[in-house]
Amino acid sequence: MAELTTTITESVILNGSIRGSSNVLTTSNIVDVYERILTLAHSNTTTIVTFGSTPHSSAGAVDVENAKYVRVTNLSTTDDMILAFVTSGTNYQVTVRAGGSHVLYQAEDAVLGEADSTPAFSGLADVVTIQARPSATTDVQCEIFIALV
């Protein structure tokens, strides 16, 4: 078993003063990783990962209960991409700018899409798939990395 160390650091010099912070999170007992780089064809939606209750629940499924770190990075230097985190009944979408990443620290009971401005803070659902699409009319590459316990 291994430990995954995740470090997020912000650093900016503003008016001659250094601002920002560094936060480190260690996830223990990592036994599997899923890592892939793929090209997202413009004007098309690509499912970049499928989750299931067990790895053998469907072809290529990642175990949703054991996924403790999910990072999707836009490898393009110029174009944005849109990510959709899809559950069995809802989805939420985010834009990831060129060079940026979107991180979840679990896939089970992780997300909820709501159509109002009052967060429920309950009823979170399992991620079933992560889908991606370039924002522009050019292909982009993305990287997905998942660590599992």
Number of C-alpha atoms within 10 A of each C-alpha: 9 11 13 16 10 12 10 9 10 10 10 11 9 8 7 7 8 11 11 10 10 9 9 9 10 10 16 14 13 17 12 15 14 13 13 12 15 13 16 21 16 16 13 12 15 17 13 20 18 19 24 20 16 13 15 11 12 12 10 12 17 26 19 22 18 20 22 19 20 19 15 23 20 27 21 19 12 12 19 21 25 17 25 19 21 21 22 10 10 15 19 13 14 12 18 20 19 18 14 16 16 15 13 14 14 20 25 20 15 16 22 21 17 12 7 7 6 7 10 10 8 9 11 14 19 23 26 22 21 20 18 26 24 27 19 14 11 14 18 23 18 24 16 20 15 23 22 22 18
